[in-house]
């Protein structure tokens, strides 16, 4: 029987080498050679047809609907991000900055499932004593929490075969290695091969596996990009500097909505879910202030109220500053050009600062109108109406375009006591929303006229 051999491949051009080199001799790229396992081919497996085919081609219409029995965690924010609960056989990749609370969240998750579903917590970064100290500090129920300190993927799968868990947590994938490779744990080849073995086992045994991943200084998950393609869901744990609030966001989810968001607050007893995040992001001024606009954004299936603040001040610099925090810098430049062309407001000699309160990031175009109104309010030093919300996309020709789920956004605003809404004409609901005066807008000129 042929044996597996270690080979080396350039990630840039795909050149196969028999030994490692610092520079690829084909494409001349540096540090692109990674180790991989060259699996010996069984005779006739890929060279041509040999023997009877193991599978058959089927029509998709003839395949019945598969029933997915999710494991509800019991923590509403986690269930929301995952699309209703944990799917057996799925593989989830959880990434986040060091010290943000990934291990804390997962030990709380295992404790919440204890007694209902067998779980196995495998750590390669801490001792079992350290894990126990954290669980006691969080005042968790220790009964039913099965844990192991191991980094060999072969040993991990051996223990998993005897434990037969419904949920297995690997903390972290960068510490795990396979004995089939000679490279160090954390290398590209080790992460890829170890993750592949865990994914295969999860699918075969219908066990959910959660992999904890480190992030680089740029904020991306460390390791090969193929790691994110191999798993079923990719979750990012985010926080704004010294804030005690944590946001977990679904970047990829084969069993739920993408960009779904869960909100937590870090306390002395661990992470506590925040069921009404809109109340956190609204500053709650005693009286209206200039440069502040409230909008409703869509995060997954949840509408959230956010405050957009702008500051426009006369500049003493040759090149006035343009600073955008939580919003795209290019969209800020576009709004300034639209205001000049279609609103008659020139800010070329002014410093412009704009910020989303609470450290949130807004990527959807519904923030165009509140950005424009906040800039105009700060420039004129004239506060917007009290208890007013606005949303809508602003085009380059000055038109205000609709955004998805307008009616749900209006209902969320009405539920928080808002009285007036500035929305695109196409988002004006057919039925009135109780307690909300809706003003439909067609273009920027109408929007600025409503503020006078």
ABEGO torsion letter per residue (X at the ends): XBBBBBBBBBAAAGBBBABBBABBAAAGBBGABBBBBBBBBBBGAAAEBBEBBABBBBBAAABBBBBBBBBBAGBAAAAAAAGGEBBBGBBBBBBEBBGAGAAAAAAAAAAAABGABBBBBBBAABBAAAAAAAAAAAGBBABGBBBBBBABAAAAAAAAAAAGBABBBBOBAAABBBAABABBBGBAAAAAAAAAAAAAAAAAAGBBBBBBBBBBAAGBBBEBAAAAAABABBBBBBBBEABABBBBBBABBAABBBGBBBBBBBBAAEBBBBABAAAAABAGBABBBBGBBBBBBBBEABBBBBBBBBBBBBBABABBBBBBBGBBAAAAAAAAAAAAAAAGBBAAABBBBBBBBGGBBBABAAAAAAAAAAAAAAAAGBBBBBGBBBBEBBBAAGBBBBBBGAAAAAAAAAAAGBABBBBBAAABBABBBBGBBBBBBABAAAAAAAAX
